[in-house]
């Protein structure tokens, strides 16, 4: 099983993360993540998605960053990583991803 394989429904992902499924849907609507979809349009989440959701939860709940700020920050981190810079580790060295599954 690869880290990007969609294996969890939104309700299970929410329980593992301590997030309400509607909160996860809001994150999707704002553009913070794009879960996999089944042929019947059910949201499915991978281990990588769970890691991303943990970081989003950390930024919003621990650092107090609003959703648009998180979106811009994630975009900047992604661009930096393409250039070989580990910006996330430099900006948030205290953040550690928990293995949930």
C-alpha positions in Angstrom: 0.0 0.0 0.0 1.4 3.4 -1.0 1.1 6.5 1.1 -1.1 8.1 -1.6 -3.6 5.2 -1.8 -7.1 6.5 -0.8 -8.1 4.2 2.1 -10.2 6.2 4.6 -13.6 7.8 4.4 -14.1 11.4 5.7 -15.8 10.1 8.9 -12.8 7.9 9.8 -10.3 10.6 8.9 -12.2 13.0 11.1 -12.2 10.6 14.0 -8.5 10.0 13.7 -7.7 13.7 13.5 -10.2 14.9 16.0 -11.9 17.1 13.3 -15.5 17.2 12.4 -16.2 16.0 8.8 -17.7 19.4 8.0 -14.4 21.0 9.0 -12.6 18.8 6.5 -15.2 19.7 3.9 -14.5 23.4 4.6 -10.8 22.8 4.1 -11.5 21.2 0.8 -13.9 24.1 -0.3 -11.2 26.7 0.5 -8.7 24.7 -1.5 -6.4 23.4 1.2 -6.7 19.8 0.1 -8.2 17.8 -2.7 -9.3 14.3 -1.5 -9.6 11.4 -3.9 -13.2 10.7 -5.1 -14.8 7.4 -5.8 -17.0 6.9 -8.8 -20.0 7.8 -6.6 -18.2 11.0 -5.5 -17.4 9.8 -1.9 -14.3 11.5 -0.4 -11.5 9.1 0.3 -8.3 10.1 2.1 -4.7 8.7 2.0 -2.0 8.6 4.6 -0.5 11.7 2.9 -3.8 13.5 3.1 -4.0 12.7 6.9 -0.5 14.2 7.3 -1.5 17.3 5.4 -4.7 17.6 7.5 -2.6 17.3 10.7 -0.4 20.2 9.5 -3.5 22.3 8.6 -5.0 21.6 12.0 -1.7 22.6 13.6 -1.6 25.9 11.7 -5.2 26.8 12.5 -5.5 25.6 16.0 -2.0 26.0 17.5 -0.7 28.9 15.4 -4.0 30.8 15.0 -3.6 31.2 11.2 -6.9 31.7 9.3 -7.8 29.5 6.4 -6.7 32.0 3.6 -3.4 32.5 5.5 -2.9 28.7 5.6 -3.7 28.4 1.9 -1.0 31.0 1.0 1.5 29.5 3.4 0.9 26.0 1.9 1.4 27.4 -1.6 4.7 29.1 -0.5 5.9 25.9 1.2 5.1 23.9 -2.0 7.0 26.3 -4.2 10.0 26.3 -1.9 10.0 22.5 -1.8 10.2 22.4 -5.6 13.3 24.5 -5.3 14.8 22.1 -2.8 14.1 24.3 0.3 12.5 22.6 3.3 10.6 25.7 4.3 8.1 23.8 6.5 10.8 22.4 8.7 12.5 25.8 9.0 9.3 27.7 9.8 7.7 25.1 12.1 10.5 22.9 13.5 8.3 22.0 16.5 5.6 20.4 14.3 5.7 16.6 14.2 3.3 14.4 12.2 1.7 11.6 14.3 1.3 8.2 12.7 -2.4 7.7 12.8 -2.8 4.5 10.9 
